Structures are given as structure tokens and as C-alpha cells.
Amino acid sequence: MDLKNIFNFKKDDIIAEKRTCKKCGKSTRYNELMANSMICPTCGEYMRMGAMERLEVTLDKGTFKEIDKSLKTKNPIDFPDYADKLDKAVKTSSLNEAVVCGLGKINGNKCAVFVMDSNFMMGSMGTVVGEKITRLFEKATHDKLPVIGFTTSGGARMQEGILSLMQMAKVSGAAKRHSDAGLLYVTVLTDPTTGGITASFAMQGDIIIAEPNALIGFAGQRVIEQTIGQKLPQGFQRSEFQLDHGFVDMIEERKRLKLTLSKILELHKPVNQ
């Protein structure tokens, strides 16, 4: 079932749709999973969420207004077969790119929000991903809005070469200008948040929240072990390890995340609002 247009499906179609938990193998009706924030009711495993699913459980109903929806990726360096991969990603995710950006409210608190989607080429960061997030920060700076960012990514998109890596600096610069304007930026790190995203805007949040047991890191564990010649500790790069070592500020359960974000937004709301 397409993830983006879940509201366009007939009610019976949604009820009949099932998802299978990769951990315990149990299948659950899609509507029951959404009511449970995409957490397996049998074993408690956090299932990965698409961008539109994340927005549905986080933002107040009817408040989300997407921006830059029409931006689409080209093939800037004529990478072989890239166009075919993009077509497949569009069909798999029902999105034009690996991030959805827009404006909305969380328990009445206005905010700008971006949500990365692992269903589109594993949430990899290409030029359009960087452009959309940069534009969101610029609009939030102009409109004096806080930014909430949900990250999930395998890193920079190799099919766009150095142009992909350049997005790290571009988004980071926009985030810095937003910060210089005295505005709030909260990042929510979900499974997995890796590579160039971790090395840039995912870790620039004023407050960095992680979901339980999310994989968060730059290089992969095997690469690090081979480089340093040592076995890494159990749970290395998971949320709990990162919290213990000061890389994230808090871990929050998915069901409580909307409430936590709304409290943060309320606490940091300008006096004149």
C-alpha cells in the first residue's frame, strides 16, 4: 500500500492491510498499527515509519501544509541507471524525494517540520533533499518559527557525487542562520540516522531526541572495528549508548513524542506569541 496517500484509500482497504513485524514475525492490521504509533503490539518492536505516517501521528489533524512538494531530482552527473532507481523510489514511496517539508501545529504550537523517509532510496541525501530542507529553514527563519526535524538516512547519495556532499554544508549553514536569529531547532533521530546526515544537520539541534534503540552514527560498526582493530561494545551506536556518551539529550518513546515536542515548543515560545 502506498504510504503517502493513506487518506485516499477506502476505510475497508486500510483495515484489511497488514504489516509483518521483522522481529517476531507477527502480522497486524495497518489501522491497529497506526493507532499504536507503528509499534508491534506483540513484541514492542518499533517499525519504521514513512514520512506521511510520521506526520499523521505527530501533527494536529488538518494543520500540515506541505511546501516545495513539486521539486524533483534530476541526474546531475549522468550516473548510470540513476533515473531508473529514482523511478522505482517514487513508486515505492509515493514521494518525489526522500524528505517531506512543511508547516503545521503540534498541540496548537506552530512549527516548521521536515521528515525524512527511508522508503525513498534509504533516505539518502541528494541535492533536492538538501534544497528542500534549506528552503524550510529559510522560511522558518523569515517567519520566526521553530523547526522540528525527523531524520532517517543511509547518508549522502553516491549517485550525485560531490553535489550530494555539498548539501551537508548548505543545510548546516541554513540551520546556523536560523539559530543566529534566536530560533529553536529540535531534531528527532530515528532508525537509522547515519553518514553525512549525522555529520551535519542531525546533530545541530538545540535539543536532540532519539527514539529507543535507533542506530545513530557516521561510519558503520564493521568499518570502525577494521580501522581501529578492536571489537566494539554491545549496543554501540544505538540510542542508549549515545545517550550515555552525551551525543543525544534524551530518548523518548514514540507514543509520548508528540506530547514532549509540544512541551518543548511551549517552553520556548517567544513572549509576544
C-alpha positions in Angstrom: 0.0 0.0 0.0 1.2 3.5 -0.9 2.4 5.3 2.3 1.8 8.9 1.1 -1.8 8.8 0.2 -3.1 6.7 3.1 -6.0 9.1 3.5 -7.2 8.4 -0.1 -7.7 4.7 0.5 -11.1 3.4 1.3 -11.6 2.6 5.0 -12.0 -1.1 4.3 -8.7 -1.2 2.3 -6.8 0.3 5.2 -8.4 -2.0 7.8 -7.5 -5.0 5.6 -3.9 -4.0 5.0 -1.4 -5.9 7.3 2.2 -5.4 8.2 4.6 -8.1 9.4 7.0 -7.4 12.2 10.6 -8.2 11.2 11.4 -9.1 14.8 8.7 -11.5 15.9 7.1 -12.3 12.5 3.5 -11.4 13.7 1.2 -9.6 11.3 -1.0 -6.8 12.4 -3.7 -4.8 10.7 -2.4 -1.5 9.4 -5.0 0.6 11.2 -4.2 -1.1 14.5 -0.5 -0.4 14.0 -1.2 3.3 13.2 -3.3 3.5 16.4 -0.3 2.1 18.2 2.2 4.5 16.6 3.6 1.8 14.3 4.8 -0.3 17.3 4.3 -4.0 17.1 1.7 -4.9 19.7 3.1 -8.4 20.1 6.8 -7.7 20.9 7.1 -3.9 21.1 9.4 -3.5 18.1 9.5 -0.1 16.6 8.6 -0.4 12.9 10.0 2.2 10.5 7.5 4.9 9.6 7.0 6.7 6.3 7.0 10.5 6.3 3.3 10.8 5.9 2.7 8.3 8.7 5.0 10.2 10.9 3.2 13.5 10.2 -0.1 11.9 10.9 0.8 10.8 14.4 2.8 14.0 15.3 1.0 17.0 13.9 -2.5 18.2 14.8 -5.1 16.9 12.3 -5.6 19.1 9.3 -2.8 21.6 10.1 0.0 20.3 7.8 0.7 22.3 4.7 3.5 20.9 2.5 5.9 23.2 0.8 8.2 22.5 -2.2 6.3 19.3 -3.0 6.9 19.6 -6.7 10.8 19.6 -6.5 12.1 16.5 -8.2 15.6 15.1 -8.6 17.4 15.0 -11.9 20.6 13.2 -12.8 23.2 15.9 -12.3 26.3 13.8 -13.1 24.7 11.4 -15.5 25.2 8.5 -13.2 24.3 5.1 -14.9 20.8 3.7 -14.1 20.1 6.6 -11.6 17.0 7.6 -13.4 15.6 4.1 -13.1 16.4 4.0 -9.4 14.6 7.3 -8.9 11.5 6.0 -10.8 11.5 2.9 -8.6 11.9 5.0 -5.4 9.0 7.2 -6.4 6.7 4.2 -7.0 7.9 2.5 -3.7 7.4 5.6 -1.5 4.8 7.7 -3.5 7.1 10.6 -2.8 9.1 12.8 -5.2 12.1 12.8 -2.8 13.4 11.4 0.5 12.1 14.2 2.6 8.7 15.9 3.1 8.8 19.5 4.3 6.0 21.8 5.5 4.3 23.8 8.2 1.9 22.6 10.9 1.0 22.6 14.6 1.8 20.3 17.5 -0.9 20.6 20.1 -1.6 24.1 18.8 2.1 25.2 18.6 3.2 26.4 15.2 6.3 24.9 13.7 8.1 24.1 10.5 8.8 20.4 10.1 10.8 18.1 7.8 10.5 14.3 7.9 13.0 12.1 6.0 11.6 8.8 4.6 13.7 5.6 4.4 11.3 4.2 1.7 12.9 6.6 -0.8 16.5 5.3 -1.5 17.0 4.7 2.2 16.5 8.4 3.0 19.8 9.2 1.2 20.7 12.9 0.9 20.7 14.2 -2.6 20.6 17.8 -4.0 16.8 18.1 -3.8 16.8 16.8 -0.2 19.3 19.4 0.8 17.5 22.1 -1.2 14.1 21.3 0.4 15.4 21.3 4.0 17.4 24.5 3.3 14.3 26.3 2.0 12.4 25.1 5.0 15.0 26.6 7.4 15.0 29.9 5.4 11.2 30.1 5.6 11.2 29.3 9.3 13.8 32.0 9.8 11.7 34.5 7.9 8.5 33.6 9.7 10.2 33.2 13.1 9.2 29.6 13.5 10.9 26.7 15.3 12.0 23.7 13.2 11.3 20.1 14.1 13.3 17.6 12.1 12.9 13.8 11.9 16.0 12.2 10.5 16.4 8.7 9.0 19.1 8.1 6.4 21.8 5.9 5.0 23.9 9.0 4.3 24.8 11.0 1.2 23.6 9.8 -2.2 26.5 8.5 -4.1 24.7 8.8 -7.5 25.1 12.6 -7.1 28.7 12.6 -6.1 30.2 15.7 -4.6 26.9 17.6 -5.2 25.3 15.4 -2.5 28.1 16.0 0.0 27.7 19.8 -0.6 24.2 19.6 0.9 25.8 19.0 4.3 27.3 22.5 4.3 24.3 24.1 2.7 21.8 22.8 5.2 24.1 23.4 8.1 24.5 27.0 7.0 20.8 27.5 6.9 20.4 25.9 10.3 23.1 28.2 11.7 21.3 31.3 10.3 18.1 30.1 11.9 20.0 29.7 15.2 21.5 33.1 14.9 18.0 34.5 14.7 17.4 33.1 18.1 15.0 30.3 16.9 14.6 26.8 18.2 15.7 23.6 16.2 14.8 20.2 17.6 16.0 17.0 15.9 14.4 13.6 16.4 16.8 10.8 15.4 15.1 7.7 14.2 16.4 4.3 13.0 18.7 4.6 11.1 20.4 8.0 11.2 23.8 7.6 9.7 26.5 9.0 7.4 26.6 12.6 6.3 23.2 13.4 7.9 24.7 12.5 11.3 27.8 14.5 10.5 25.8 17.6 9.8 22.2 18.8 10.5 21.0 15.8 12.5 23.4 16.8 15.3 22.9 20.6 15.1 19.6 20.6 17.0 19.4 22.7 20.2 17.7 19.7 21.6 18.5 16.2 20.2 15.9 13.5 20.9 16.3 9.9 19.8 13.8 7.0 19.6 14.7 3.9 21.6 17.3 1.6 20.1 17.8 3.7 16.9 21.0 3.3 15.1 22.9 6.6 15.2 26.4 7.0 13.8 28.7 8.1 11.0 30.7 5.2 9.8 29.4 1.6 10.1 30.4 -0.6 13.0 32.4 -3.0 10.9 34.4 -0.2 9.2 35.3 1.2 12.6 36.3 -2.2 14.0 38.5 -2.8 11.0 40.1 0.6 11.3 40.9 0.6 15.0 41.5 -3.2 15.2 39.2 -3.6 18.2 35.9 -5.1 19.0 33.3 -2.5 19.8 31.0 -2.8 22.8 27.5 -4.3 22.6 24.9 -1.7 21.6 27.5 0.6 20.1 25.8 3.4 18.1 22.4 2.7 19.5 20.4 5.4 21.1 21.0 4.2 24.7 24.8 4.1 24.1 24.7 7.6 22.5 22.8 9.0 25.5 25.3 7.6 27.9 28.1 9.2 26.0 26.4 12.6 25.6 25.6 12.5 21.8 21.9 12.9 22.4 19.9 14.8 25.0 17.1 12.3 25.7 15.4 9.2 24.5 11.6 9.4 24.1 9.1 6.7 23.4 7.2 7.2 20.2 3.8 7.3 21.9 5.0 10.2 24.1 6.9 12.1 21.4 4.1 14.5 20.4 3.5 15.5 24.0 7.2 16.0 24.6 7.6 18.1 21.5 4.6 20.2 22.3 6.0 20.9 25.8 9.4 21.9 24.3 7.7 24.2 21.8 5.5 25.7 24.6 8.5 26.4 26.8 10.5 28.1 24.0 7.6 30.1 22.6 8.5 33.8 22.3 6.9 36.0 25.0 5.0 38.0 22.4 3.2 35.0 20.9 
